[in-house]
Amino acid sequence: MKSCCISFFLLCWATLAGAGDVTLAVASNFLGTAEKLVAAFETESDHVVALSHGSTGQLYSQIDLGAPFDIYLAGDTERPALLVENGKASETRAFAFGRLWLVSKNALTVEDAPALLLDKTVALADPIVAPYGKAATRAMERLALDTATFRPVLVANVGQVASVFATGNADAAFVAEAQVNALSAPHVLSLDGLIPELRHDAAYLTRAADNEAARAFWDWLAGDVASKIIKSSGYRLPEG
């Protein structure tokens, strides 16, 4: 059964690989920004980009199984580094820094969060596979939030967290800053003072060594047009 499942996934990935000159794996927090980047890149070039998204950990596992991605835009630094270590990526670099925010239906303050979230439903991403979920668990510790006093809703990635909140199925949610405007949340709380920025690294995968389109996108990603899109979407750019 396991081999059949793997074969099915590889078939899906093969179909994806044939859909464009560049296959891009993107962490869910960065999906909206990546879609803007792809549209701009395709306008400026003759290349086509096939985009797939999921949690950073899920995408890493897919790459490890042989998914035919060319470039991986992760939500952390750890997994791109692991791909270099195991020979599946040739280089990495930072492409953005993101921040964790807490959105809510009701007013929130750092000091009164435990009382204000009492018996409320709070959505967060799975900390095992999602960097923003891992950051959310650290934020809960620093906010003195006890899971026995509220109802946590754990989902696969921060994109799903935003959906849970937007559909009214959570009173509060830990999301990426880039998602805040789209959510139109009544109340937002910056967690800057509690949680450091999340560095997002990109990995250039070894399977794309001879892919001119992938190399063109990789280089373009560090250019002025891409930088303006990333910054305007709510991320800080790497210095230098």
N, C-alpha and C positions, 0 to 999 in steps of 0.2 A: 504493500500500500504506500509506504513512504517513497519508494522509487517512482511509483506512478505519479504521486503528487509533485515530486521534483521535476519529472518529465513534463508535466502539464505546465508548471511555472516557466520552465525553460522555453516551451513552445510559445507561451504568451510573451516572454521577453524577446524571443526571436522575431515575433510579429512586430513588437514595438521598435526593435532595431531597424527593421526595414522601412519604418514610417518616416525616417528623416536622415539627414546627413550627420546630425549630432544627436546623441541620446543623453538626456540630462536627468539626473536623479536629484530631487530637491526636498529638503526638510520642510515639513508642513508649515512651519512658522513663516517661511520665506516664499511660499507658493505665489501669493498675489504679486509680490515684487518680481519673482522669476517670470511670471507671465508677461509683465511689462517689459522686462529685459529681452525676452524671446521675441516679442513683437517688434521692438526697436532694432534688434540684431537682424531679423529677417528682412526688415525694410531696407537696411543698409547693405545687405549682402545677398548672394544668390543661394545661400544655404537654408536648410529647413531644420528646425529643432523639434525633436520628439521629447516631451516632458512627462516625467512620472514623479509622483510625490508620496510621502509617507513619513513616519517618524524616522529620525536619524538612525536609530538602532535597527529598525525594520529594513531600511534601505541598505545599511551596512551588511546585514545578513544576506540580502538578495545578491549583493555584489560578491560576497564571499562564496555564494553558491554558483556564481557564474553568470549573473545577469549582465546582458550586453550594454552596459552604460559606458559612456565615454568620460563624463565629468560628474562629480558628486559634490553637491553643495550641502554640507552638513550643518547641524546646529551646534556642533562642539568642535574641539580640536583632537579629542582622543581617537575617534574612529578613523578620520583621515590619516592620522599618524600610524595607526595599526595597519592600514592598507599599504602604506609605504614599507612597513616592517615585513609584511608577508608577501611583498613583491607584486601586489595588485595595483599599486599606484606609483607613479614615477616622481611626482612632486606635489607639494601642498602649499597653500598660502592663505592668509586671512583675507576675507572679502567683506566682512561686516561685523559689527558689534551690536547686539540686541539687548533689550531690557525687559524685565518682567514687570507686569502691572496686574493689579487686582481690580476687576470691574464688578459692579454690584447694582442691584435694584434699589438698594437703600444706602444712605450716607454711611461712610466708613472713615475711621481714623486709625492710625497705627496703634495708638494707646488703647482704644476701646474695641478693637477688632474681636477679641474673645466674647465680649458681651453682645456686640452687634450681630455676630454670626451665630449666636446660640440657636440651635435647632434649625438652622438654615441649611440649604443644599448648596454645596460648593464643588465646582468642577475643576479638575486638574488632569494633566496628561500623565501617563504611566512613567514614573521616574526611572524605570529600568531601561526604557528604549527612547525616551524623549528628554532632551536636555532641559527644556522648559518645565517639564514635570519634576525633574530632579531639583531645579531651582525653586519650584513651588514648595517642595517638602522642606527645603532649608528656610524658606520664607515663613512657613507655618511654625517652625520651631522658634524663629525670632519674633514672631507675632504672638507667641505663647498660645497658639491654637491647638486644642486637644481634639483629636478625631472622635472622641467619645461625646463631645458636646455639639457637634454638627454632623451633617450627613454628606460625606465625601462621594463624589461621582468620578470614578476613574475611567478615562478613555484612552485610546491608543496614542493620540498625538494632539498637539495644541490646536491644530485646525479643527478637530472634532470638539475640543473644549469650547471654541468660539461658537460652533453650531449648537451645542447644548445650551449655552447661555442665550443665544439669539432666538432660539425656539421657545424660550421660557421654561426650560426644564432644569434650570439652576438659578438660585438667588444670587450667586456670586461665582466668579471664575478667575483663575490665574491664566493670563494670556500674554502674548508678546505685544510690545508697544505698537508694532506695525498693524496689529489687528484692532486697536482701540477705536479709531475713527469709524471703521466700517460697522462696528457693533452699536454705535450710538447709545452707549450705556448711560443711564441716568447719573451714575457716580463712578468715578475712577480714582484709584489710589496708586501713586507711583511708589515703587518699592526700592528706589535708588539707594536710599540710605541703609537698607537691610541686605540687599543682594547685589553683588558686583555684576557688571555687564557680562553677557555671554558672548564669547568670541566664536565666530562662525568661520570654519576653514573649508576651503574647496580642495578637492583632490583630482588630479589629472590621472586617469586610469591607464594602465599599461596597454590595454587592448586598443587604445586610441593613438598609439605611437605614430602610426602612419596616416592618421586621419587629418587631412588638411583643414576640413571644416571644423573639427573639434578644436584644433589648435587655434584657428581663427577666432572661435568663440572664447576660448580661454584667454587669449590676448586682449580681445575686445572687452572682456569683463573687467579688466583693470584700467580701462580708458575713461575718458571724461564723460561720455554719454551714459555709460553704465553707472559710473559713480554718482552722477546727478540723480538718476532713478533710485538708486539704493538709498541715498541720503534723504530724498524727498519722501520715501516710503516709511521713514521712522527708524532708520538704522544709522549708527555712527560709522564712518569710514575708517579703515586702518590708516595710521599715520605713515607718511612717506609714500 
